[in-house]
Amino acid sequence: MQHDSFDVTMDDGAEIVVRHHAKPGATRLYISHGNGFAVDGYRVFWEPLIADFDVVLFDMRNHGQNVTTGADGHHYQQMARDLTTIHQQVESRLGKATAVGVFHSMTSRAAMKNAVDLGSPYDALVLYDPPSVPPRDHALYEAMRSFELKLVQWACERPDRFASPAELEAAYTEARASAKWLPQARADMARAVLKDDGAGGFRLSCVRELEASIYLAALTLDLWPSAEALGVPAKLIGADPQGRGGPPTGPANHALAHEGGYDYLGMEGVGHLLQIEKPEDCRAALCEFIAKL
């Protein structure tokens, strides 16, 4: 896959690597990932989109291909600003195009905060299973609080050094949380989230304590916005709305959609990483939404 790659600088000096698969005149998709992951791990989802869209791929700060910059700026307020800066710098380099933000989990939440606080620079948003935490008096608050706290503990205690990407791929294969991922996605994600540690092995690109901090931050964002509050057309695509064998993000997004008036699809039988579990269905929902814009 031929593509252009370039760095863009955030307002605090951090650099983000952008990869551009050009399709002149087409709608431009800005695609990014969830906490602790990296966008190249979602290849089974985004690669077929290159045929019909102008595709911009990037990892969020301290993830994937980006240089690790530490805890300064590793929070939702800065990541929300980053989404505006990335859009501005990509447009400055590539020219204007209709822009759709296609974001998962952490980046979906950053895009929500970006839209509410700053006004979204994107013409539309497609948000895959954001970890939407309702207000404290909501019936689903405790389920989401428990979920995020378990992830904090898991992230802090997870292995962060590996002999090879194959070792992490095997761990994904064995883990219940990633059992539904397509086999190719397990291999892609293992490569995408690791960096050479300089000592003959590999380390997580996103430091596990930074990953944990984002899970914890989800509980203090106070972010349960209506679709109208985002200010741009938005499609919310969630994990199984009944939570059957999956995380409470599915029921939480089902509630957010109905309380907040979202254009919503709850995908039955999928977990939080729905784009690499059922990529064809996720692409179909994206393309149907864009066709209606």
Secondary structure, DSSP 8 states (H G I E B T S, - for coil): ---EEEEEE-TTS-EEEEEEE--TTS-EEEE---TT--GGGGHHHHGGGGGTSEEEEE--TTSTTS----STT-SHHHHHHHHHHHHHHHHHHH----EEEEEETHHHHHHHHHHHHH--SSSEEEEE-------TTSTTHHHHHHHHHHHHHHHHHS--EES-HHHHHHHHHH-GGGTTS-HHHHHHHHHHTEEE-SSSSEEESS-HHHHHHHHHHTTTS-----HHHH-S-EEEEES-TT-TTS-THHHHHHHHHHHHT-EEEE-TT--TTGGGTSHHHHHHHHHHHHHH-
